[in-house]
Amino acid sequence: MKYYILITLLSTLTLQAATPVITSPTAPVVTTQPKEDKELAWVDEQITAIIPTRVGVPEGFINSLRDPMKMKKVAPLVTRGSNLLAPPKLGILTQPKIIEEPLRLLAIMNKSVLISGKWYKIGDNVRTFSLSEIKPNSVLLTGKKDQKLILFLTKQNNNIKIITK
């Protein structure tokens, strides 16, 4: 413990001796550079001596360049009896065909089913169908005009077992 107190006392005295004491606010503070800084300054001088000076472009040359953002106006091409084909006439625009991913039954849990990544309950609409019945391994979807679609679970995972009592 005495050892630590002695070190603390010595370091405090050393720090107080190292800090400059300014007696008047107008007195200049003179610091001396360590020897290492003088050697680094010499190295900097040598490096600047061997670096070649860069030759710039005269200002007159820069002012003589054209503005790259100005575009020339192109005169319209007027030809009579041209050999070019006429542009196609656009009729009524048709909607592109949307290809839908087939419906896949992924999971059945209680009174809910996971079809193509979305959860549904009985009576919910699945695209153009309505979910009408949930069975242990399949679901029944009914559509317009009594159209029926049955989806089955494609893969069973035997590692997961849910036991309800």
C-alpha positions in Angstrom: 0.0 0.0 0.0 2.9 2.4 0.8 4.4 1.5 -2.5 1.2 2.7 -4.4 1.0 5.9 -2.4 4.7 6.7 -3.2 4.1 6.1 -6.9 1.0 8.3 -6.9 2.9 11.1 -5.1 5.8 10.9 -7.5 3.6 10.9 -10.6 1.7 13.9 -9.3 4.9 15.9 -8.7 6.1 15.0 -12.2 2.9 16.1 -13.8 3.0 19.4 -11.9 6.5 20.0 -13.0 5.6 19.2 -16.6 2.7 21.7 -16.9 3.7 25.2 -17.8 2.8 28.0 -15.4 1.6 31.1 -17.1 2.2 34.2 -15.0 0.7 36.7 -17.4 -1.8 36.3 -20.2 0.4 38.1 -22.7 3.5 36.1 -22.0 4.4 33.9 -25.0 4.6 30.2 -24.3 7.7 28.7 -25.8 7.8 24.9 -26.3 10.8 23.0 -27.6 10.3 20.2 -30.1 11.7 16.9 -29.1 14.6 15.5 -31.1 12.3 13.0 -32.9 10.1 15.8 -34.2 13.1 17.6 -35.8 14.1 14.4 -37.5 10.6 13.9 -38.8 10.6 17.5 -40.1 13.8 16.8 -42.0 12.2 13.7 -43.5 9.2 15.7 -44.6 11.5 18.3 -46.2 13.3 15.5 -48.2 10.0 14.0 -49.4 8.6 17.4 -50.6 11.9 18.0 -52.4 11.6 14.8 -54.5 7.9 15.0 -55.3 7.4 16.4 -58.8 5.4 19.6 -59.1 2.0 19.2 -60.8 1.4 21.1 -64.0 -2.2 22.2 -64.2 -4.4 23.1 -67.2 -4.4 26.7 -68.1 -7.6 28.6 -67.3 -8.0 29.7 -70.9 -8.1 26.0 -72.0 -10.9 25.2 -69.5 -12.9 28.2 -70.6 -12.7 27.1 -74.2 -14.3 23.7 -73.6 -17.9 23.2 -74.5 -20.5 22.6 -71.8 -21.1 18.9 -71.7 -24.7 19.3 -70.5 -25.9 21.3 -73.5 -27.6 19.0 -76.1 -27.9 19.7 -79.7 -31.4 19.9 -81.1 -31.9 17.4 -83.8 -34.0 18.5 -86.7 -36.9 16.1 -87.3 -36.3 13.7 -90.2 -38.7 14.4 -92.9 -38.6 12.1 -95.9 -41.2 11.5 -98.6 -41.6 8.0 -100.0 -39.5 6.5 -97.3 -38.6 2.8 -97.3 -39.2 2.6 -93.6 -42.2 0.7 -92.3 -45.0 2.7 -90.7 -45.1 2.5 -86.9 -47.6 -0.1 -85.6 -51.0 1.1 -84.6 -51.8 0.5 -81.0 -55.2 -0.9 -80.3 -56.8 -1.6 -77.0 -54.1 -2.5 -74.5 -54.6 -5.9 -73.0 -53.6 -6.9 -69.5 -50.7 -9.2 -69.2 -51.5 -12.7 -68.0 -50.8 -13.2 -64.4 -49.5 -16.7 -63.7 -50.5 -17.7 -60.2 -48.7 -20.2 -58.1 -50.8 -23.4 -57.5 -52.5 -23.6 -54.1 -50.6 -25.7 -51.6 -51.8 -26.9 -48.3 -48.9 -26.6 -45.9 -50.3 -27.1 -42.4 -53.5 -27.8 -40.5 -53.8 -26.6 -36.9 -57.1 -26.7 -35.0 -59.6 -24.8 -37.1 -57.0 -23.0 -39.2 -55.1 -24.0 -42.3 -52.0 -22.7 -44.0 -52.4 -22.5 -47.7 -49.6 -21.1 -49.8 -48.1 -19.2 -46.8 -51.3 -17.6 -45.6 -53.6 -18.7 -42.7 -57.3 -19.2 -43.4 -60.4 -20.3 -41.4 -63.7 -21.9 -42.6 -65.6 -19.4 -44.7 -62.6 -17.4 -45.8 -62.0 -16.7 -49.5 -58.9 -18.4 -51.0 -58.5 -16.7 -54.4 -61.8 -17.5 -56.2 -62.7 -20.4 -53.8 -64.3 -20.5 -50.4 -62.9 -22.7 -47.6 -65.8 -25.0 -46.7 -64.4 -28.0 -44.8 -61.3 -28.9 -42.9 -60.3 -32.6 -42.5 -57.3 -34.1 -40.7 -55.2 -34.4 -43.9 -57.1 -32.3 -46.4 -59.3 -29.3 -47.0 -62.3 -28.8 -49.3 -62.5 -25.5 -51.3 -65.7 -24.7 -53.2 -65.9 -22.2 -56.0 -68.5 -20.7 -58.4 -70.9 -23.1 -60.0 -70.3 -25.8 -57.2 -66.7 -26.2 -58.4 -64.8 -28.3 -55.8 -61.1 -28.4 -55.1 -59.5 -30.7 -52.5 -56.0 -29.9 -51.2 -54.0 -32.6 -49.4 -51.0 -32.2 -47.1 -48.1 -33.1 -49.3 -45.5 -34.1 -46.7 -45.9 -35.2 -43.1 -43.1 -34.5 -40.6 -42.9 -37.5 -38.2 -40.5 -35.6 -35.9 -43.3 -33.2 -34.8 -46.0 -34.6 -32.6 -48.7 -32.5 -31.1 -50.6 -34.2 -28.3 -53.8 -32.7 -27.1 -55.7 -34.1 -24.1 
